[in-house]
């Protein structure tokens, strides 16, 4: 569904990620793991060109969507980000009502029918397990929700636009264990519906959630992918000593 080929990222001329190549398979979960500072978040942000919003950032290499260069698939960055949605580490609901959080993006993309807006809102809130918790307070501020509820609302807001790919940057790291469990179950339920790429420092979480993993490391202070493949293969039989040590908890 989405691939990176020899992808490199620099900030103000300083390279932080070098020649990363990996493919996210349709309907599966790809986890990006590795120590802090090895380019995982930069890699994720490059996939839907969030890097364009960072002064001094530059990417080199190729990103393809369904086998074609992304610039030939999407006419502009807004259209790209509609199909390749992003969930951030810290929940970031808009300072609007729960209902307006869902509707805003839909309206910006031309959806005006009130009945359809209402139906989509209910559907996506049900999809993320929030409907029963918020159906009687849709016009209250989203900022009144708990952290876990806010993160699920952000996921609902993203899937309302019917993306094919979801990028998740440590979506559970700012949550308490119970809220994190809710989000993990949600991600598991979305397997097959979306192609998901998730950055996580939690190796147990990566093993629970991911069909495939890509292990990032640093060499000469520059991030790179040292190995990628099926999750159980890398956890159980990696031939790379760095990967073997990291995934076993002996390094990193």
FENSULTA-V52286 format. One record per helix or strand of 3 or more residues. SS is the DSSP state (H for helix, E for strand). FROM is the first residue (numbers start at 0). TO is the last residue. If there is no record, write none. Layout:
BEGIN
SS,FROM,TO + SS,FROM,TO
END
This chain:
BEGIN
E,1,10 + E,13,23 + E,28,32 + H,39,46 + H,49,52 + E,56,64 + H,69,72 + H,76,82 + E,83,86 + H,97,107 + H,113,126 + H,130,133 + H,141,143 + H,146,158 + E,164,168 + H,176,189 + E,193,198 + H,202,208 + E,211,218 + E,221,229 + H,230,236 + H,240,246
END
